[in-house]
Amino acid sequence: MITARFFHLFTGVFATAVSCQTQPQTPKFERAVLVHGIFEDGTAFDSLKRRLETHGIQCFVPQLKPADGRGGLDKLAENLKADINREFGENEKFALVSFSMGGLVSRHYLQNLGGAERCEMFITISSPHKGTKMAYSYFGKGAAQMRPGSLFLRQLKETEGNLGDIPAISYRTPMDLMILPPASSVWDRAENHSFNIVLHPLMLHSNSVLDDIERRFVLGEGEIGE
């Protein structure tokens, strides 16, 4: 009798303890589009993609071709729109995370190709919102569009209003050697956060950056970088 009572008491306490454990949280966004940068194929997003998928978020990593943008960022944006429509249909909502050149491609899609109507949150990571002097070292239309003061960048500035009230976040590192000057990743329209990460490509491998992005997808908020 005593043993039976002890058993029921133990199982009751155990069940209560289990119910108090942190339960998986419903993500704020159901879908994510992850847009890679210049010379890349999207694999740099693998860590972030795995994190988001553990919360049940459907992730899509489109391929920007040609990856060096030689045909123009506007053309890549048109292809991005077509890829998203094929993957998610033409009406489903999503959050968009873009790295480096992908941030400018994504902005053109959102601001000038109707993408803003579907986007629930927009994050850029080390994107040259004000251009980068490194673009002078490469050829092609895309490189020219990423140079400071280009017509493409001026037009993006002029059409920012098309983003409406989409929450926008820009992550940057003051030690960026691809975005020159590094402050070019500061976007006046966005909530800007700086992380002391060594080198441009490591931004997508920084736990500090990935933790903050993951929190925004799950909780709808993040923490300020160091």
Legacy VTK file of the C-alpha trace (Angstrom):
# vtk DataFile Version 3.0
C-alpha trace
ASCII
DATASET POLYDATA
POINTS 226 float
0.000 0.000 0.000
2.789 2.354 0.978
4.697 1.304 -2.123
1.706 2.030 -4.329
1.183 5.450 -2.770
4.862 6.253 -3.194
4.701 5.181 -6.839
1.720 7.444 -7.571
3.362 10.332 -5.729
6.608 9.845 -7.659
4.913 9.632 -11.041
2.853 12.746 -10.247
5.929 14.745 -9.323
7.774 13.450 -12.403
4.927 14.382 -14.736
4.788 17.873 -13.238
8.538 18.283 -13.679
8.369 17.190 -17.316
5.493 19.582 -18.059
7.589 22.450 -16.674
10.382 21.820 -19.171
10.754 24.302 -22.042
8.504 23.200 -24.865
9.283 23.803 -28.549
8.005 27.236 -29.478
5.843 27.989 -32.462
7.961 30.078 -34.867
6.777 33.541 -35.773
7.472 32.830 -39.454
6.655 29.593 -41.277
8.933 30.067 -44.287
12.374 31.520 -44.898
14.170 32.455 -48.095
17.969 32.557 -47.699
19.767 34.482 -50.457
23.505 33.955 -50.822
26.241 36.398 -51.791
28.700 36.833 -54.627
30.764 33.805 -55.750
28.659 31.531 -53.500
26.160 28.721 -53.933
24.159 28.966 -50.725
26.006 26.332 -48.672
27.239 29.055 -46.310
23.647 29.140 -45.024
23.756 25.478 -43.935
24.137 26.240 -40.217
21.320 28.789 -40.175
19.129 26.532 -42.280
19.538 23.652 -39.819
18.695 25.918 -36.902
15.527 27.240 -38.502
14.386 23.816 -39.638
14.534 22.500 -36.055
11.662 24.919 -35.365
9.652 23.594 -38.296
10.467 26.547 -40.551
10.487 25.678 -44.246
13.714 27.019 -45.772
14.467 27.727 -49.409
17.958 28.609 -50.663
17.672 29.803 -54.281
20.668 29.853 -56.594
21.797 33.211 -57.977
23.211 32.584 -61.441
25.664 33.759 -62.527
26.905 33.953 -58.938
29.256 36.831 -59.727
26.336 39.013 -60.837
27.946 39.876 -64.170
24.537 40.116 -65.857
23.229 42.634 -63.335
21.652 42.538 -59.895
18.292 43.506 -61.366
18.347 40.376 -63.545
19.235 38.234 -60.518
16.285 39.811 -58.697
13.932 38.828 -61.517
15.203 35.262 -61.337
14.866 35.315 -57.550
11.219 36.276 -57.876
10.606 33.412 -60.300
12.402 30.925 -58.036
10.395 31.960 -54.962
7.137 31.716 -56.903
8.025 28.197 -58.010
8.972 27.122 -54.491
6.275 28.789 -52.393
3.652 29.848 -54.909
2.766 33.463 -55.608
0.969 34.371 -52.387
2.552 32.585 -49.409
4.305 34.818 -46.882
7.943 34.395 -45.880
10.855 36.031 -44.081
13.949 36.834 -46.115
17.591 36.613 -45.000
20.289 37.800 -47.391
24.066 37.866 -47.285
26.393 40.380 -48.954
25.432 40.975 -52.609
22.265 38.977 -51.969
21.004 41.835 -49.820
20.969 44.214 -52.778
19.399 41.615 -55.052
16.718 41.024 -52.417
16.069 44.728 -51.958
15.443 45.162 -55.673
13.040 42.222 -55.596
11.208 43.561 -52.549
11.143 47.227 -53.512
10.690 47.087 -57.268
9.275 43.675 -58.192
6.424 43.387 -55.716
8.159 41.137 -53.204
7.400 43.461 -50.288
3.745 42.388 -50.410
4.776 38.908 -49.257
7.759 39.575 -46.993
7.198 39.502 -43.216
10.773 40.302 -42.105
13.937 41.238 -43.988
17.441 40.629 -42.649
20.662 41.553 -44.409
24.104 40.400 -43.324
27.193 42.357 -44.428
25.402 43.818 -47.442
26.873 46.874 -49.204
23.829 49.120 -48.886
25.970 52.144 -49.684
28.264 50.274 -52.041
31.751 48.877 -51.639
35.037 50.003 -53.137
35.957 46.339 -53.601
33.512 46.335 -56.514
36.031 48.352 -58.524
38.284 45.287 -58.587
35.818 43.145 -60.545
34.095 43.364 -63.926
30.501 43.068 -65.037
27.253 44.933 -64.572
26.652 43.620 -61.057
30.024 44.831 -59.818
29.381 48.255 -61.332
26.002 48.388 -59.575
27.682 47.714 -56.216
30.088 50.625 -56.538
29.414 53.617 -54.262
27.110 56.166 -55.878
25.927 53.871 -58.679
22.580 54.514 -60.345
21.354 51.151 -59.045
22.088 52.102 -55.421
20.522 55.537 -55.860
17.353 53.952 -57.217
17.227 51.536 -54.281
17.418 54.510 -51.951
14.608 56.251 -53.795
12.266 53.249 -53.658
12.770 52.309 -49.987
9.256 53.495 -49.262
7.936 50.468 -51.154
9.039 48.294 -48.231
6.143 49.664 -46.218
6.340 48.599 -42.588
8.416 45.436 -43.092
10.822 45.033 -40.147
14.357 45.314 -41.519
17.571 44.382 -39.707
21.129 44.898 -40.924
24.042 43.022 -39.352
27.606 44.159 -39.968
31.152 43.804 -38.742
33.557 46.753 -38.432
36.337 44.385 -39.556
34.806 43.654 -42.967
37.401 43.626 -45.755
34.877 43.021 -48.548
32.557 45.903 -47.711
34.749 48.973 -47.891
34.307 51.057 -45.941
32.660 48.603 -43.479
30.171 51.305 -42.494
28.587 50.858 -45.929
26.626 47.977 -44.398
24.784 50.464 -42.217
21.294 50.870 -43.674
19.381 53.904 -42.452
16.030 52.190 -43.094
16.949 49.230 -40.891
17.666 48.316 -37.292
21.469 48.112 -37.378
23.626 45.832 -35.235
27.400 45.490 -35.244
29.242 42.306 -34.277
32.994 42.128 -33.801
33.506 39.260 -36.220
36.820 38.867 -38.019
36.309 38.861 -41.782
33.280 39.065 -44.068
32.418 35.364 -44.654
32.581 34.453 -40.955
29.412 36.424 -40.275
27.383 33.392 -41.383
29.339 31.145 -39.011
29.159 33.320 -35.926
27.037 31.899 -33.114
26.313 35.442 -31.941
24.808 36.373 -35.300
23.000 33.066 -35.803
21.599 33.120 -32.257
20.161 36.574 -32.845
18.568 35.588 -36.147
17.109 32.422 -34.642
15.549 34.406 -31.798
13.917 36.767 -34.265
12.342 33.846 -36.134
11.077 32.186 -32.984
10.394 35.071 -30.634
10.123 37.939 -33.065
12.937 39.822 -31.373
16.710 39.707 -31.008
19.608 41.023 -29.010
22.019 43.780 -29.857
25.440 42.691 -31.079
28.656 43.355 -29.275
LINES 1 227
226 0 1 2 3 4 5 6 7 8 9 10 11 12 13 14 15 16 17 18 19 20 21 22 23 24 25 26 27 28 29 30 31 32 33 34 35 36 37 38 39 40 41 42 43 44 45 46 47 48 49 50 51 52 53 54 55 56 57 58 59 60 61 62 63 64 65 66 67 68 69 70 71 72 73 74 75 76 77 78 79 80 81 82 83 84 85 86 87 88 89 90 91 92 93 94 95 96 97 98 99 100 101 102 103 104 105 106 107 108 109 110 111 112 113 114 115 116 117 118 119 120 121 122 123 124 125 126 127 128 129 130 131 132 133 134 135 136 137 138 139 140 141 142 143 144 145 146 147 148 149 150 151 152 153 154 155 156 157 158 159 160 161 162 163 164 165 166 167 168 169 170 171 172 173 174 175 176 177 178 179 180 181 182 183 184 185 186 187 188 189 190 191 192 193 194 195 196 197 198 199 200 201 202 203 204 205 206 207 208 209 210 211 212 213 214 215 216 217 218 219 220 221 222 223 224 225
